[in-house]
């Protein structure tokens, strides 16, 4: 059984990471294990930014966004020398297991540690919600609620000025934030990378809406979509320019950006983070390694991490079809 367990957060921060850290520490203590915080992800692991944690170390953090353990990118960890330094630091502190809280890249780093004899368990935490083998990742629910609140405010001014608003949301190559938030706010069009679209059809839909008496329009765009023109670097500006030129209606662009990563986590994210982290530490206590925990149909399950990374995370097409129906005239 592992006696010393490390916990780190890596990649983009996500609301709910602190709730997961809190649960890892206190669950480990309940199992008579010694928890250690690894600061600044794999970068901190290489530089020996490791500190023993006690119960009071995680007091008052469950409501905070971001991550108290910080996060940083590390190209050095991808090198043989960097990986060896990371493993040596774990061995120096007699840490034989690590809970990795992060996304796809973080999990691939975890597999590298496992090859050097370190027990690892992955907890999916990314606002993009693009990790296979879990319905939701930590941070997604908060991000979607942030977008919903922002678009509700944007709709007020869109209606007042009778304009079209193109709202760009995050998600890398995943359209989950755009889809879920677009459905929740009643967007008129939702453009995501997983489903082909024609801007001419979007324009025709806008024209028909205005002819029917609607005085504004909301188009939610995922940052990962592709546009035909290679000279358009920013997708939302490309969409907005095309719409204005082909409809004649005044169009404004809003890029919500990193506000989607911040803020106090929702109830759903706090509960999800706590349940996943408890299960992760329980697996390590049982001697398990190389696993990822996730929530499927409200149940917490675990999968082989290599298997999970080999799967493709698919979009909820039922939600997409529903959004299309509800936005039709």
N, C-alpha and C positions, 0 to 999 in steps of 0.2 A: 504494500500500500504506500502511496506517495505521502511523504511527511511535509514536504515544502512545495508550495504551489505558487507559481507566478501568474500575474494577470497583466495584459497589455491591451491598449486600444491602438488601432492602426488604420491608415487611410483617412478618408473624409470623416469628420465628426458627425455624430447623429444624436438627436435628442433621445435620451433613454440609456445612453452608454453609462452614465453615472449610476443609474439604478442597477445596471448589470454588475458594475464594479462592486457596489455596496453588497449585493447578494453573494458574489463570489467570495468576498472577504468574510462575511459573517457565516456563510454556509461552511466554508473551510474551517473556521474556528469551532463550529459546532461539531465537526468531524475530527477535532483534535489535530488539525493540520495547521501549518504556519503559512499564512499568506504574505506574498511579496508583491509590491507594485513595481512595474517596469515602466518608467516614464519615457515619453516620446517614441513609443512604438519600437520598431526594430533598430532605429537610430540610437535610441537610448539603451537598448540591449547591447549593442556594440560598444557603447561608451560607458557601460557599467552604471547607468542611472537606475539603480535598483535599491529599493527601500522596504524594510519590513513594515507591514501594516497591522494595526490592531483595530478593534471594533470602533473606537472613537475616530480613527482615521477617515471613516466613511460616514460620519454623522453629518446630517444636514446637507447631503448632496443629491438626494433622490429627486428633488424638484428642479435641479439645475440643468441647463442645456450644456452642450459641449462635453468635454471629458476632463476630469481633474487629473488624469494621468497624462494629458496632452497627447498630441499625435504629430507625426512628422514623416515625410517621405525618406526613403533610404536606398539610394542606388548602391551604396557600399555593401549592404546586406546581400545583394544579388551576386557578389563576388565570392570566390572561395575563401579569401582571407577574411572578409567581413563576416561570413557565416561562421568560420572557426572562432573568431573573436567573440561572437554572440554565444556560441555553445560553451566556450571556456568560462565566460562570465557566469552563466547559469551553474556550471559545475563548481565554480569558486564559492558560490552562495549555497551550494548543495540543493539547488532547485531542480527537481527531476520531472516536473510537469508544468505546463503553461496553458492557461485559457486565453485564446486569441479572440478579441472582440473586433470585428471589422467585416470587410467585404471580400470579393474574389481575390484580389491581390494579396490581402492579408492571409487568406487561407493557403495560398500557394507558398507563401513564406513559412507558414506553419508546417507544411509537408517537408520543407527543407530541414527544419529542426527535428522532425520525427526521424528522418534518415540518420540523424546523429544520436539517436537513442533517447530523445526527449519526448515524454508523453504529451500529447496536445489534444485539445478539444476546441472546436471553432463555434463561435456564437455569431450569427448573421446580424450585422448592424450597418445599414446603409439606407439613406433616404431614397435611393434609386429603386429599392425593392426588386433587385435583379438577381438574387441568389436562388438557385434551384432548391428543391426539397423543403421549402417552407412557404406557406401562404403569404406571410409578411415578415419583413426584417425590421429590427429595431430602428426607429426614427421615421419610418415611412408615414405612419398615421399622423404624427405631429407635422411633418412637412406638408401633407395634403391639407390639413386643417389650416396651416399658415397660408397656403395658396387660396383656399376657399375664402378666408377672411379678406385677403387682399383683393380678390376679384369681385367680391361683394361691394367693396368700396369703389373699385374701378367702374363697376356697372352704374353706380349713381352718377358719376360725372359723364360717362358715355351717354346716358339717357338725357342728361341736362343739355349736352352740346350736340346731341344727335350724330355721334361719331361711331366709327368702327374702331375697336381696340384689339390689337394683336398682343396677346400676353404670352411671353416665353417662360417656360418653367424648366427646372433642371431634370436630370435623369440619365445623363450620359447617352448610352445607346438604347435605353429603356424608355418606353412611353407610359409607364405606370402612373407617375405623378400627373401627367397631362390627362390621362384617361379618367382616373378616379376623381380628380379635382374638377375636370371639365364636366363630368356627369353630375357631380354634386352641385355645381353652380349654374347648371343649365346653359352651358356654352353652346353657341350656335354651330360651331365647327370645332373638331378636335383633330389635330394633325400629329400623328405618331409614327415612329420609324417602322413599326411592325406591319402597318397597313398602307398599301399604295394609295396615293391620292392625286387628284388633278386640281391645280389652282383655278382652272377655268370653271370647274364645277363648284368650287367654293365661292367664286365671284357670282355665278349664276344664282346660287342659293341666297347670297346677300341681296342681289337685285330683286329677287322674288319677295324676299322678306320686306324690303322697303316699299315695294309696290303694294304689298298687303297692309301697309300702315305701320310697320315696325320702324322705330326711329333710331335704333342703335343695334350694334352687333358685337358679339364677343367671340373671338377666335383664339383658342388655346393651342399653343404650339410647343411640342417637346423639342428641347435643344438638339436632339440627335437626328432630326429629320434631314433628308437630303433634298436639295433643290437642283433643277436642271442646269442652271447657270453656274459655272465654276468661279465666276468673278464675284459672287455674293458670299462674303465671308461670314456674315451673321444671318442666320436663317430667319429670325423674326423680322429683321429689316427687309430682307428679300421678299418675304410673304407680304408685309405691309405695303411695300412699294408696288408689287404686282397688283394687289387688290385696289389700291388707289388709282393706279393707271388704267385698270380695266373696268372699274365701276364708276369712277368719278366722285366717289364719296370720300370725305375727309377721314383719314386713318391715322391713328396714333399707336406707338409701340411702347410696351412696358416689359422690361426684362427684370423679373423678380430677383434673380441671382441668389446670393448667399443668405438672405433672410430665411430661406427655406431650410437651412441647416440649423438655425438657432432657435432659441425659445425654450420655455419650460415644456417638458414632455407631457403628452396627453395621458389620460388614465390608461388607455389601451397600450401605449408604449411602455409605461411604467410596469404594468402587469406582465406584458410579454417579456420585457427584459428580466424581471425578477424570476419568472418561471423558467426561462431558458437558462439563466445563469445557475439556478439551483440544480437543474438537471445536468448541466455541464460538470459541476463540481462532484455531483453524485457519481457520474460515470468515472471520473478520475479516482474517486474513493474506491470504486469497484475494480480498479486496475485497468480500465478501458483506455484506449488511445486511438488517434487517427479518425475521430468522429466529428460530425457536425450535428448540432441540435437544431431543431426547427419546429414550427407549429403547423400542423395540417389538420383541418377540420376541427380546430380548437383543442387538439391533443398535441402534447409535446412528444416528439419522436427523435430518433437519432439515425444517422446514416453514415456509411463509410465516406470519409471526406473526399477521397479520390473519385469515388462514384458520383458524389454530388457535383463536383466540379466538372465532370464530364457531361452532365445533363444540360439541357437548354431550358432557360426560364421563359415560359410562354406568357403572352398577354391574355387577359380575360376577354375573350371575344364576345361573350354574352353581354358584358358591360358595354363593349363598343357598339354592338347592335342596338342595345337599349338606348344609348346616347343618341344614336342616329335617328331612332324613331321619335324620341322625345324632342329633338331639335327640328323635326320636320314641320312644315306648315300645315 
